[in-house]
Amino acid sequence: MDIQFILMIAIFALALAYIGRLIYRNFNPKSNSCSTGCGKCAANFDQIPDLKK
């Protein structure tokens, strides 16, 4: 086999692994506090006086 063909297959496999990792991390949240697990919905409710009950 040609070295360029082997390098092309290796780069393609790495790209597929990277895309697969992105998809896997998108559908598996890090915590159970949010449905997506992205962390952008984390709010500090300590500074809101009405919700300190």
PDB file with SEQRES, HELIX, SHEET and CRYST1 records, atoms N, CA, C and O in Angstrom:
SEQRES   1 A   53  MET ASP ILE GLN PHE ILE LEU MET ILE ALA ILE PHE ALA          
SEQRES   2 A   53  LEU ALA LEU ALA TYR ILE GLY ARG LEU ILE TYR ARG ASN          
SEQRES   3 A   53  PHE ASN PRO LYS SER ASN SER CYS SER THR GLY CYS GLY          
SEQRES   4 A   53  LYS CYS ALA ALA ASN PHE ASP GLN ILE PRO ASP LEU LYS          
SEQRES   5 A   53  LYS                                                          
HELIX    1 AA1 ILE A    3  PHE A   27  1                                  25    
HELIX    2 AA2 PHE A   45  GLN A   47  5                                   3    
HELIX    3 AA3 PRO A   49  LEU A   51  5                                   3    
CRYST1    1.000    1.000    1.000  90.00  90.00  90.00 P 1           1          
ATOM      1  N   MET A   1       0.830  -1.188   0.000  1.00  0.00           N  
ATOM      2  CA  MET A   1       0.000   0.000   0.000  1.00  0.00           C  
ATOM      3  C   MET A   1       0.872   1.247   0.000  1.00  0.00           C  
ATOM      4  O   MET A   1       2.001   1.248   0.490  1.00  0.00           O  
ATOM      5  N   ASP A   2       0.330   2.263  -0.543  1.00  0.00           N  
ATOM      6  CA  ASP A   2       1.007   3.546  -0.635  1.00  0.00           C  
ATOM      7  C   ASP A   2       0.945   4.279   0.707  1.00  0.00           C  
ATOM      8  O   ASP A   2      -0.052   4.165   1.421  1.00  0.00           O  
ATOM      9  N   ILE A   3       1.984   5.024   1.058  1.00  0.00           N  
ATOM     10  CA  ILE A   3       2.032   5.744   2.336  1.00  0.00           C  
ATOM     11  C   ILE A   3       0.954   6.833   2.397  1.00  0.00           C  
ATOM     12  O   ILE A   3       0.398   7.096   3.463  1.00  0.00           O  
ATOM     13  N   GLN A   4       0.659   7.465   1.258  1.00  0.00           N  
ATOM     14  CA  GLN A   4      -0.378   8.490   1.232  1.00  0.00           C  
ATOM     15  C   GLN A   4      -1.752   7.880   1.510  1.00  0.00           C  
ATOM     16  O   GLN A   4      -2.573   8.495   2.191  1.00  0.00           O  
ATOM     17  N   PHE A   5      -2.003   6.703   1.003  1.00  0.00           N  
ATOM     18  CA  PHE A   5      -3.277   6.024   1.246  1.00  0.00           C  
ATOM     19  C   PHE A   5      -3.410   5.655   2.726  1.00  0.00           C  
ATOM     20  O   PHE A   5      -4.488   5.795   3.304  1.00  0.00           O  
ATOM     21  N   ILE A   6      -2.335   5.192   3.333  1.00  0.00           N  
ATOM     22  CA  ILE A   6      -2.361   4.840   4.759  1.00  0.00           C  
ATOM     23  C   ILE A   6      -2.594   6.078   5.612  1.00  0.00           C  
ATOM     24  O   ILE A   6      -3.379   6.040   6.559  1.00  0.00           O  
ATOM     25  N   LEU A   7      -1.916   7.177   5.283  1.00  0.00           N  
ATOM     26  CA  LEU A   7      -2.130   8.427   6.022  1.00  0.00           C  
ATOM     27  C   LEU A   7      -3.555   8.949   5.844  1.00  0.00           C  
ATOM     28  O   LEU A   7      -4.147   9.467   6.791  1.00  0.00           O  
ATOM     29  N   MET A   8      -4.100   8.817   4.652  1.00  0.00           N  
ATOM     30  CA  MET A   8      -5.474   9.257   4.408  1.00  0.00           C  
ATOM     31  C   MET A   8      -6.470   8.440   5.238  1.00  0.00           C  
ATOM     32  O   MET A   8      -7.406   9.000   5.807  1.00  0.00           O  
ATOM     33  N   ILE A   9      -6.277   7.145   5.307  1.00  0.00           N  
ATOM     34  CA  ILE A   9      -7.140   6.278   6.107  1.00  0.00           C  
ATOM     35  C   ILE A   9      -7.010   6.623   7.586  1.00  0.00           C  
ATOM     36  O   ILE A   9      -8.010   6.647   8.303  1.00  0.00           O  
ATOM     37  N   ALA A  10      -5.790   6.891   8.053  1.00  0.00           N  
ATOM     38  CA  ALA A  10      -5.569   7.233   9.462  1.00  0.00           C  
ATOM     39  C   ALA A  10      -6.242   8.557   9.819  1.00  0.00           C  
ATOM     40  O   ALA A  10      -6.879   8.667  10.866  1.00  0.00           O  
ATOM     41  N   ILE A  11      -6.105   9.554   8.959  1.00  0.00           N  
ATOM     42  CA  ILE A  11      -6.743  10.854   9.215  1.00  0.00           C  
ATOM     43  C   ILE A  11      -8.258  10.718   9.188  1.00  0.00           C  
ATOM     44  O   ILE A  11      -8.947  11.322  10.011  1.00  0.00           O  
ATOM     45  N   PHE A  12      -8.781   9.944   8.264  1.00  0.00           N  
ATOM     46  CA  PHE A  12     -10.221   9.718   8.186  1.00  0.00           C  
ATOM     47  C   PHE A  12     -10.731   9.005   9.438  1.00  0.00           C  
ATOM     48  O   PHE A  12     -11.791   9.350   9.960  1.00  0.00           O  
ATOM     49  N   ALA A  13      -9.984   8.019   9.916  1.00  0.00           N  
ATOM     50  CA  ALA A  13     -10.379   7.298  11.131  1.00  0.00           C  
ATOM     51  C   ALA A  13     -10.346   8.215  12.346  1.00  0.00           C  
ATOM     52  O   ALA A  13     -11.228   8.140  13.201  1.00  0.00           O  
ATOM     53  N   LEU A  14      -9.334   9.081  12.433  1.00  0.00           N  
ATOM     54  CA  LEU A  14      -9.276  10.039  13.545  1.00  0.00           C  
ATOM     55  C   LEU A  14     -10.435  11.029  13.484  1.00  0.00           C  
ATOM     56  O   LEU A  14     -10.998  11.389  14.518  1.00  0.00           O  
ATOM     57  N   ALA A  15     -10.791  11.467  12.294  1.00  0.00           N  
ATOM     58  CA  ALA A  15     -11.925  12.385  12.148  1.00  0.00           C  
ATOM     59  C   ALA A  15     -13.228  11.706  12.564  1.00  0.00           C  
ATOM     60  O   ALA A  15     -14.061  12.321  13.230  1.00  0.00           O  
ATOM     61  N   LEU A  16     -13.405  10.459  12.181  1.00  0.00           N  
ATOM     62  CA  LEU A  16     -14.602   9.720  12.595  1.00  0.00           C  
ATOM     63  C   LEU A  16     -14.643   9.533  14.117  1.00  0.00           C  
ATOM     64  O   LEU A  16     -15.706   9.643  14.728  1.00  0.00           O  
ATOM     65  N   ALA A  17     -13.500   9.253  14.719  1.00  0.00           N  
ATOM     66  CA  ALA A  17     -13.447   9.099  16.171  1.00  0.00           C  
ATOM     67  C   ALA A  17     -13.784  10.413  16.862  1.00  0.00           C  
ATOM     68  O   ALA A  17     -14.485  10.419  17.874  1.00  0.00           O  
ATOM     69  N   TYR A  18     -13.292  11.524  16.327  1.00  0.00           N  
ATOM     70  CA  TYR A  18     -13.576  12.830  16.909  1.00  0.00           C  
ATOM     71  C   TYR A  18     -15.065  13.166  16.805  1.00  0.00           C  
ATOM     72  O   TYR A  18     -15.657  13.631  17.780  1.00  0.00           O  
ATOM     73  N   ILE A  19     -15.669  12.944  15.661  1.00  0.00           N  
ATOM     74  CA  ILE A  19     -17.103  13.198  15.483  1.00  0.00           C  
ATOM     75  C   ILE A  19     -17.917  12.286  16.388  1.00  0.00           C  
ATOM     76  O   ILE A  19     -18.901  12.722  16.983  1.00  0.00           O  
ATOM     77  N   GLY A  20     -17.520  11.034  16.497  1.00  0.00           N  
ATOM     78  CA  GLY A  20     -18.215  10.104  17.387  1.00  0.00           C  
ATOM     79  C   GLY A  20     -18.131  10.545  18.839  1.00  0.00           C  
ATOM     80  O   GLY A  20     -19.104  10.433  19.584  1.00  0.00           O  
ATOM     81  N   ARG A  21     -16.975  11.043  19.237  1.00  0.00           N  
ATOM     82  CA  ARG A  21     -16.806  11.537  20.611  1.00  0.00           C  
ATOM     83  C   ARG A  21     -17.698  12.748  20.859  1.00  0.00           C  
ATOM     84  O   ARG A  21     -18.304  12.857  21.925  1.00  0.00           O  
ATOM     85  N   LEU A  22     -17.788  13.657  19.894  1.00  0.00           N  
ATOM     86  CA  LEU A  22     -18.662  14.823  20.039  1.00  0.00           C  
ATOM     87  C   LEU A  22     -20.123  14.410  20.190  1.00  0.00           C  
ATOM     88  O   LEU A  22     -20.842  14.952  21.030  1.00  0.00           O  
ATOM     89  N   ILE A  23     -20.553  13.464  19.388  1.00  0.00           N  
ATOM     90  CA  ILE A  23     -21.939  12.993  19.462  1.00  0.00           C  
ATOM     91  C   ILE A  23     -22.189  12.293  20.789  1.00  0.00           C  
ATOM     92  O   ILE A  23     -23.225  12.509  21.419  1.00  0.00           O  
ATOM     93  N   TYR A  24     -21.254  11.461  21.217  1.00  0.00           N  
ATOM     94  CA  TYR A  24     -21.396  10.743  22.480  1.00  0.00           C  
ATOM     95  C   TYR A  24     -21.493  11.711  23.663  1.00  0.00           C  
ATOM     96  O   TYR A  24     -22.335  11.535  24.544  1.00  0.00           O  
ATOM     97  N   ARG A  25     -20.638  12.725  23.680  1.00  0.00           N  
ATOM     98  CA  ARG A  25     -20.656  13.693  24.776  1.00  0.00           C  
ATOM     99  C   ARG A  25     -21.895  14.577  24.739  1.00  0.00           C  
ATOM    100  O   ARG A  25     -22.328  15.081  25.775  1.00  0.00           O  
ATOM    101  N   ASN A  26     -22.468  14.770  23.554  1.00  0.00           N  
ATOM    102  CA  ASN A  26     -23.668  15.589  23.436  1.00  0.00           C  
ATOM    103  C   ASN A  26     -24.880  14.893  24.040  1.00  0.00           C  
ATOM    104  O   ASN A  26     -25.742  15.555  24.618  1.00  0.00           O  
ATOM    105  N   PHE A  27     -24.963  13.575  23.918  1.00  0.00           N  
ATOM    106  CA  PHE A  27     -26.122  12.844  24.399  1.00  0.00           C  
ATOM    107  C   PHE A  27     -25.965  12.268  25.797  1.00  0.00           C  
ATOM    108  O   PHE A  27     -26.927  11.707  26.320  1.00  0.00           O  
ATOM    109  N   ASN A  28     -24.807  12.378  26.427  1.00  0.00           N  
ATOM    110  CA  ASN A  28     -24.586  11.886  27.779  1.00  0.00           C  
ATOM    111  C   ASN A  28     -24.262  13.056  28.705  1.00  0.00           C  
ATOM    112  O   ASN A  28     -23.129  13.536  28.725  1.00  0.00           O  
ATOM    113  N   PRO A  29     -25.260  13.519  29.480  1.00  0.00           N  
ATOM    114  CA  PRO A  29     -25.023  14.660  30.368  1.00  0.00           C  
ATOM    115  C   PRO A  29     -24.056  14.305  31.485  1.00  0.00           C  
ATOM    116  O   PRO A  29     -23.942  13.147  31.887  1.00  0.00           O  
ATOM    117  N   LYS A  30     -23.360  15.328  31.979  1.00  0.00           N  
ATOM    118  CA  LYS A  30     -22.385  15.131  33.046  1.00  0.00           C  
ATOM    119  C   LYS A  30     -23.049  15.000  34.406  1.00  0.00           C  
ATOM    120  O   LYS A  30     -22.519  14.326  35.289  1.00  0.00           O  
ATOM    121  N   SER A  31     -24.192  15.630  34.585  1.00  0.00           N  
ATOM    122  CA  SER A  31     -24.879  15.565  35.867  1.00  0.00           C  
ATOM    123  C   SER A  31     -26.371  15.369  35.645  1.00  0.00           C  
ATOM    124  O   SER A  31     -26.863  15.511  34.525  1.00  0.00           O  
ATOM    125  N   ASN A  32     -27.079  15.048  36.699  1.00  0.00           N  
ATOM    126  CA  ASN A  32     -28.520  14.823  36.606  1.00  0.00           C  
ATOM    127  C   ASN A  32     -29.329  16.081  36.873  1.00  0.00           C  
ATOM    128  O   ASN A  32     -30.559  16.024  36.871  1.00  0.00           O  
ATOM    129  N   SER A  33     -28.675  17.220  37.102  1.00  0.00           N  
ATOM    130  CA  SER A  33     -29.399  18.435  37.440  1.00  0.00           C  
ATOM    131  C   SER A  33     -30.015  19.112  36.217  1.00  0.00           C  
ATOM    132  O   SER A  33     -30.910  19.943  36.362  1.00  0.00           O  
ATOM    133  N   CYS A  34     -29.563  18.778  35.050  1.00  0.00           N  
ATOM    134  CA  CYS A  34     -30.042  19.427  33.843  1.00  0.00           C  
ATOM    135  C   CYS A  34     -30.261  18.358  32.771  1.00  0.00           C  
ATOM    136  O   CYS A  34     -29.618  17.309  32.791  1.00  0.00           O  
ATOM    137  N   SER A  35     -31.152  18.626  31.860  1.00  0.00           N  
ATOM    138  CA  SER A  35     -31.432  17.624  30.841  1.00  0.00           C  
ATOM    139  C   SER A  35     -30.316  17.502  29.811  1.00  0.00           C  
ATOM    140  O   SER A  35     -30.139  16.434  29.224  1.00  0.00           O  
ATOM    141  N   THR A  36     -29.558  18.575  29.579  1.00  0.00           N  
ATOM    142  CA  THR A  36     -28.503  18.510  28.580  1.00  0.00           C  
ATOM    143  C   THR A  36     -27.125  18.316  29.188  1.00  0.00           C  
ATOM    144  O   THR A  36     -26.248  17.754  28.532  1.00  0.00           O  
ATOM    145  N   GLY A  37     -26.906  18.758  30.413  1.00  0.00           N  
ATOM    146  CA  GLY A  37     -25.612  18.614  31.048  1.00  0.00           C  
ATOM    147  C   GLY A  37     -24.582  19.609  30.569  1.00  0.00           C  
ATOM    148  O   GLY A  37     -23.391  19.425  30.816  1.00  0.00           O  
ATOM    149  N   CYS A  38     -25.009  20.658  29.893  1.00  0.00           N  
ATOM    150  CA  CYS A  38     -24.050  21.609  29.342  1.00  0.00           C  
ATOM    151  C   CYS A  38     -23.583  22.618  30.383  1.00  0.00           C  
ATOM    152  O   CYS A  38     -22.525  23.220  30.204  1.00  0.00           O  
ATOM    153  N   GLY A  39     -24.329  22.824  31.461  1.00  0.00           N  
ATOM    154  CA  GLY A  39     -23.922  23.718  32.528  1.00  0.00           C  
ATOM    155  C   GLY A  39     -24.375  25.152  32.359  1.00  0.00           C  
ATOM    156  O   GLY A  39     -24.148  25.966  33.253  1.00  0.00           O  
ATOM    157  N   LYS A  40     -24.999  25.490  31.262  1.00  0.00           N  
ATOM    158  CA  LYS A  40     -25.403  26.874  31.057  1.00  0.00           C  
ATOM    159  C   LYS A  40     -26.669  27.252  31.831  1.00  0.00           C  
ATOM    160  O   LYS A  40     -26.989  28.435  31.943  1.00  0.00           O  
ATOM    161  N   CYS A  41     -27.386  26.271  32.361  1.00  0.00           N  
ATOM    162  CA  CYS A  41     -28.596  26.587  33.110  1.00  0.00           C  
ATOM    163  C   CYS A  41     -28.333  26.649  34.617  1.00  0.00           C  
ATOM    164  O   CYS A  41     -29.271  26.809  35.398  1.00  0.00           O  
ATOM    165  N   ALA A  42     -27.093  26.528  35.027  1.00  0.00           N  
ATOM    166  CA  ALA A  42     -26.763  26.601  36.450  1.00  0.00           C  
ATOM    167  C   ALA A  42     -26.890  28.048  36.909  1.00  0.00           C  
ATOM    168  O   ALA A  42     -26.196  28.928  36.400  1.00  0.00           O  
ATOM    169  N   ALA A  43     -27.768  28.292  37.863  1.00  0.00           N  
ATOM    170  CA  ALA A  43     -28.000  29.637  38.374  1.00  0.00           C  
ATOM    171  C   ALA A  43     -27.739  29.659  39.872  1.00  0.00           C  
ATOM    172  O   ALA A  43     -27.929  28.656  40.561  1.00  0.00           O  
ATOM    173  N   ASN A  44     -27.308  30.791  40.363  1.00  0.00           N  
ATOM    174  CA  ASN A  44     -27.063  30.973  41.782  1.00  0.00           C  
ATOM    175  C   ASN A  44     -28.314  31.592  42.393  1.00  0.00           C  
ATOM    176  O   ASN A  44     -28.550  32.791  42.247  1.00  0.00           O  
ATOM    177  N   PHE A  45     -29.119  30.774  43.081  1.00  0.00           N  
ATOM    178  CA  PHE A  45     -30.364  31.243  43.658  1.00  0.00           C  
ATOM    179  C   PHE A  45     -30.172  31.842  45.051  1.00  0.00           C  
ATOM    180  O   PHE A  45     -31.146  32.275  45.665  1.00  0.00           O  
ATOM    181  N   ASP A  46     -28.951  31.876  45.559  1.00  0.00           N  
ATOM    182  CA  ASP A  46     -28.700  32.443  46.878  1.00  0.00           C  
ATOM    183  C   ASP A  46     -28.898  33.954  46.903  1.00  0.00           C  
ATOM    184  O   ASP A  46     -29.204  34.517  47.954  1.00  0.00           O  
ATOM    185  N   GLN A  47     -28.732  34.606  45.786  1.00  0.00           N  
ATOM    186  CA  GLN A  47     -28.840  36.069  45.743  1.00  0.00           C  
ATOM    187  C   GLN A  47     -30.264  36.532  45.454  1.00  0.00           C  
ATOM    188  O   GLN A  47     -30.503  37.739  45.420  1.00  0.00           O  
ATOM    189  N   ILE A  48     -31.209  35.638  45.247  1.00  0.00           N  
ATOM    190  CA  ILE A  48     -32.601  35.995  45.012  1.00  0.00           C  
ATOM    191  C   ILE A  48     -33.341  35.888  46.344  1.00  0.00           C  
ATOM    192  O   ILE A  48     -33.470  34.790  46.884  1.00  0.00           O  
ATOM    193  N   PRO A  49     -33.832  37.013  46.886  1.00  0.00           N  
ATOM    194  CA  PRO A  49     -34.419  36.988  48.236  1.00  0.00           C  
ATOM    195  C   PRO A  49     -35.709  36.172  48.350  1.00  0.00           C  
ATOM    196  O   PRO A  49     -35.954  35.610  49.418  1.00  0.00           O  
ATOM    197  N   ASP A  50     -36.529  36.076  47.333  1.00  0.00           N  
ATOM    198  CA  ASP A  50     -37.807  35.375  47.431  1.00  0.00           C  
ATOM    199  C   ASP A  50     -37.651  33.857  47.463  1.00  0.00           C  
ATOM    200  O   ASP A  50     -38.566  33.169  47.915  1.00  0.00           O  
ATOM    201  N   LEU A  51     -36.551  33.322  47.009  1.00  0.00           N  
ATOM    202  CA  LEU A  51     -36.388  31.876  46.914  1.00  0.00           C  
ATOM    203  C   LEU A  51     -35.494  31.304  48.010  1.00  0.00           C  
ATOM    204  O   LEU A  51     -35.097  30.143  47.917  1.00  0.00           O  
ATOM    205  N   LYS A  52     -35.165  32.076  49.043  1.00  0.00           N  
ATOM    206  CA  LYS A  52     -34.282  31.592  50.112  1.00  0.00           C  
ATOM    207  C   LYS A  52     -35.001  30.787  51.173  1.00  0.00           C  
ATOM    208  O   LYS A  52     -34.392  30.491  52.201  1.00  0.00           O  
ATOM    209  N   LYS A  53     -36.227  30.423  50.994  1.00  0.00           N  
ATOM    210  CA  LYS A  53     -37.025  29.729  52.013  1.00  0.00           C  
ATOM    211  C   LYS A  53     -36.503  28.405  52.361  1.00  0.00           C  
ATOM    212  O   LYS A  53     -37.079  27.716  53.203  1.00  0.00           O  
TER     213      LYS A  53                                                      
END                                                                             
